[in-house]
Amino acid sequence: MEPKILHVGPLTERFNQRLAHEHDAVPLWQQGDALAFLDAHGTAFEVVVTSARFGCSAAMLERLPNVRAICSFGVGYDAIAIEAARQRGIQVSSTPDVLNDCVADLAMGLLIDCARRISAADRFVRAGLWPAGNFPLARKVSGKRLGIVGLGRIGKDVARRAEGFDMLVRYHNRRPDADAPYGFEPDLLALARWADFLVLTCPGGTATHHLISAAVLEALGPEGILINVARGSVVDEPALVAALAEGRLGGAGLDVFESEPHVPEALFALDNVVLAPHVGSGTRDTRLQMEELVFANLRAFLDKGEVLTPVV
């Protein structure tokens, strides 16, 4: 018999129906008290299907003693108890690469929107303010300095797009990338002082928690713009809100937040901020590719005992 699958949280209706139709999957989100359900039935499950949003916590894993694989929808895995999984030899897969283009596209879109104030200009026109006077001048994008925090797959795609705008690119990583044609900056504060735009494409988790501190925001300065398509936890959100409100940071384009879907209300009134509801991979094309990769990982594990795209 095929192993029983625990489906932690809903994805698209297409995905949910396909998983239920093709496999012996139980939707955890329909079981009321999730941990109580796992206390009673957790031994039955050998595979977990989840997403970067819903994850699989240490408390859940403790109640799933027979789980051998976790197949996750999304590139991030900070919501998964990854160390506990590794200690137990549980394979964990994500959906890398297929979403790189869309996240990089959004990063550049937020950057251009913030610099040229496209969303603010749209509100200006819609409010009927144009007849009373011209819209204030904005910032140029082409030829400016772009700092990237986390030059992984997505970061490199952002850098390649920036080259099309004749931007100078430097990056900050834990270690330099020998294959990258861009300048490596080991000092994050120095990168922030240098950059006109600072784009975050690094992983979430404890290692990067509040990496973008009040000091980094101060270094980026009143003309600098922060773009976050990484994880909300990477930024000290209260410090960001204060810097924006007080004019110590020029602007921000944010697709992620610390307590999603809750966004600090103070940001709503700021005209130098562009807000998006975590839609980095949110295109029909990419989401379908991500779904297919989850099923491919699941099928590979069930057939051969190994997922296709393991988390390293």
C-alpha positions in Angstrom: 0.0 0.0 0.0 1.1 3.5 -0.7 2.3 5.5 2.3 -0.2 7.8 4.0 0.4 11.5 3.3 -0.3 14.4 5.6 -1.3 17.6 3.6 -0.5 20.4 6.1 -2.2 23.5 4.4 -4.2 24.2 1.3 -2.7 25.4 -1.9 -4.7 25.9 -5.1 -7.9 24.0 -5.5 -6.4 22.2 -8.5 -3.4 21.0 -6.3 -5.7 20.0 -3.4 -8.0 18.0 -5.6 -5.1 16.3 -7.5 -3.3 15.3 -4.3 -6.5 13.9 -2.8 -7.3 12.0 -6.0 -3.9 10.6 -6.7 -2.7 9.8 -3.2 -3.9 8.7 0.2 -3.7 12.3 1.6 -5.3 13.7 4.7 -5.9 17.5 4.8 -4.6 18.6 8.2 -6.3 22.0 8.0 -9.7 20.4 8.1 -9.1 18.4 11.3 -9.8 21.1 13.9 -7.0 21.0 16.5 -4.0 20.0 14.4 -1.7 18.9 17.2 -4.5 16.9 18.9 -5.2 15.2 15.6 -1.5 14.3 15.2 -1.4 13.0 18.8 -4.1 10.6 17.9 -3.2 9.7 14.3 0.4 10.9 13.7 1.9 7.5 13.5 0.0 6.7 10.4 1.8 9.2 8.2 5.1 8.7 6.3 5.1 11.7 4.0 4.3 15.4 4.6 3.2 17.7 1.8 3.4 21.4 2.8 4.5 24.8 1.6 6.9 27.6 2.6 3.9 29.3 4.3 2.6 26.4 6.4 5.9 24.6 7.0 6.3 21.7 9.4 7.2 22.7 12.9 9.2 20.7 15.5 6.0 20.2 17.5 4.4 18.6 14.4 7.4 16.4 13.7 7.5 15.1 17.2 4.0 13.7 16.6 5.0 12.2 13.2 7.5 9.5 14.2 7.3 7.6 11.0 7.6 10.4 8.5 10.4 9.9 6.0 10.0 12.8 3.6 8.6 16.4 3.5 7.7 17.8 0.1 7.3 21.5 0.2 5.8 24.0 -2.2 8.1 27.1 -2.4 11.8 27.8 -2.3 12.0 28.9 1.4 12.1 26.3 4.2 12.5 28.4 7.3 9.1 27.3 8.5 10.2 23.7 8.4 12.0 22.3 11.4 14.9 21.5 9.1 17.5 20.5 11.8 15.1 18.1 13.4 14.3 16.6 10.0 18.0 16.2 9.3 18.7 14.5 12.6 16.0 12.0 11.8 17.2 11.4 8.3 14.0 12.9 6.8 14.3 14.0 3.2 13.1 17.6 2.6 12.4 19.0 -0.9 11.6 22.4 -2.1 10.8 23.9 -5.5 13.9 25.9 -6.5 14.7 27.5 -9.9 11.2 27.4 -11.4 10.3 30.7 -9.5 13.5 32.6 -10.0 12.4 34.6 -12.9 9.1 35.8 -11.4 10.7 36.8 -8.1 13.5 38.6 -9.8 11.0 40.3 -12.1 9.0 41.5 -9.1 12.2 42.7 -7.3 13.0 44.9 -10.3 9.3 46.0 -10.6 9.3 47.1 -7.0 12.6 48.9 -7.4 11.4 50.8 -10.5 8.1 51.6 -8.8 9.7 53.0 -5.7 12.3 55.0 -7.6 10.0 56.4 -10.2 7.0 56.5 -7.8 4.7 54.8 -10.2 2.1 53.7 -7.6 2.2 57.1 -6.0 1.7 58.8 -9.4 -1.2 56.5 -10.1 -2.9 57.6 -6.8 -2.1 61.2 -7.7 -4.0 61.0 -11.0 -6.9 59.0 -9.6 -7.4 61.5 -6.8 -7.8 64.3 -9.4 -4.8 66.2 -8.2 -3.0 66.6 -11.6 -5.0 69.7 -12.7 -3.8 71.5 -9.6 -0.1 70.9 -10.4 2.5 68.5 -11.6 3.6 65.4 -9.7 6.9 65.7 -7.8 10.1 64.6 -9.4 11.3 61.1 -8.7 14.6 59.2 -8.9 16.5 57.8 -11.9 17.1 54.0 -12.0 19.5 53.5 -14.9 23.2 53.7 -14.1 22.6 53.6 -10.3 24.3 51.4 -7.7 22.6 48.1 -6.7 23.5 46.1 -3.6 22.2 42.6 -3.4 22.1 40.7 -0.1 22.2 37.0 -0.9 23.6 36.3 -4.3 21.9 32.9 -4.8 19.8 31.8 -7.8 17.3 34.7 -7.4 19.9 37.3 -6.5 21.9 36.4 -9.7 18.8 36.8 -11.8 18.2 40.3 -10.2 21.8 41.2 -11.0 21.4 40.1 -14.6 18.3 42.3 -15.0 20.1 45.2 -13.4 22.8 44.9 -16.0 20.2 45.8 -18.6 19.7 49.1 -16.7 23.5 49.7 -16.8 23.6 49.5 -13.0 26.7 48.8 -11.0 26.2 45.7 -8.9 27.9 44.6 -5.6 26.7 41.8 -3.3 27.0 40.6 0.3 27.1 36.9 1.1 28.5 34.7 3.9 31.3 34.0 1.5 32.3 35.3 -2.0 31.0 33.5 -5.1 34.0 32.7 -7.3 31.9 32.6 -10.4 30.1 35.9 -9.9 31.3 38.8 -12.1 30.1 41.3 -9.4 32.0 42.9 -6.6 31.9 41.1 -3.2 31.4 43.3 -0.2 31.9 41.4 3.1 30.8 44.4 5.2 27.0 44.8 5.0 27.1 48.3 6.4 29.6 49.3 3.7 27.4 47.8 1.0 24.4 49.8 2.3 26.4 53.0 2.4 27.5 52.4 -1.2 24.2 51.4 -2.7 21.4 53.5 -4.1 19.1 50.4 -3.9 19.5 47.4 -1.6 17.7 44.3 -2.7 17.2 41.4 -0.3 17.1 37.9 -1.8 18.7 35.9 1.0 17.0 33.0 2.9 15.0 33.5 6.0 15.7 31.7 9.3 17.7 32.3 12.4 21.0 33.1 10.6 19.4 36.1 8.8 16.9 37.2 11.5 16.9 41.1 11.5 20.1 41.1 9.4 18.8 44.4 8.1 19.1 46.3 11.3 18.5 50.0 12.2 22.2 50.5 11.5 22.0 49.1 8.0 18.9 51.2 7.3 20.8 54.3 8.6 23.7 53.5 6.3 21.4 53.1 3.3 20.2 56.6 4.1 17.5 59.1 3.2 18.1 58.7 -0.6 18.4 54.9 -0.4 15.6 52.4 -1.3 15.2 48.9 0.3 13.6 46.1 -1.7 12.6 42.9 0.1 11.5 39.8 -1.8 13.2 37.5 0.7 11.5 37.0 4.1 10.0 39.5 6.4 12.1 38.2 9.3 15.3 39.5 7.5 14.4 43.1 8.3 13.9 44.7 11.7 10.4 45.8 10.9 9.9 48.4 13.7 13.2 50.0 12.7 12.2 50.0 9.1 8.8 51.7 9.8 10.5 54.3 11.9 13.2 55.0 9.3 10.6 55.5 6.6 8.3 57.6 8.7 11.0 59.9 9.8 12.6 60.3 6.4 15.9 58.5 7.3 15.2 56.0 4.5 14.2 57.1 1.1 11.7 54.3 0.3 10.9 50.6 0.3 9.3 48.0 -1.9 8.1 45.2 0.3 6.6 41.9 -0.8 7.1 40.1 2.6 6.5 41.0 6.2 7.3 39.6 9.6 3.7 38.6 10.6 2.1 37.9 7.3 -0.7 38.6 6.3 -0.6 41.4 8.9 1.2 44.5 7.8 2.1 47.4 10.1 -0.6 50.0 9.6 1.9 52.8 9.9 3.1 51.8 6.4 -0.3 52.4 4.8 -0.1 56.2 5.2 3.5 56.4 3.7 3.7 57.5 0.1 7.3 56.3 -0.2 6.4 52.6 0.2 5.1 50.1 -2.2 3.4 47.1 -0.6 2.7 43.7 -2.2 1.0 40.6 -0.6 3.9 38.1 -1.0 3.3 37.6 -4.7 6.9 37.0 -5.8 6.1 33.7 -7.4 2.5 34.7 -8.0 2.0 34.0 -11.7 -0.1 31.3 -13.2 2.9 30.0 -15.1 5.2 29.7 -12.2 2.7 28.4 -9.7 1.8 25.6 -12.1 5.5 24.7 -12.4 5.9 24.7 -8.7 2.9 22.4 -8.2 4.3 20.0 -10.9 7.7 19.9 -9.1 6.0 19.1 -5.8 4.3 16.2 -7.4 7.5 15.1 -9.1 9.3 15.1 -5.8 6.5 13.2 -4.2 6.4 10.6 -7.0 10.2 10.2 -7.0 10.2 9.5 -3.3 7.4 7.0 -3.5 8.9 5.2 -6.4 12.6 5.4 -5.7 13.0 6.6 -2.1 14.7 9.9 -3.1 13.3 13.4 -3.8 14.5 15.2 -6.9 15.3 18.6 -5.4 16.5 18.1 -1.8 17.1 21.0 0.5 20.9 21.3 0.9 
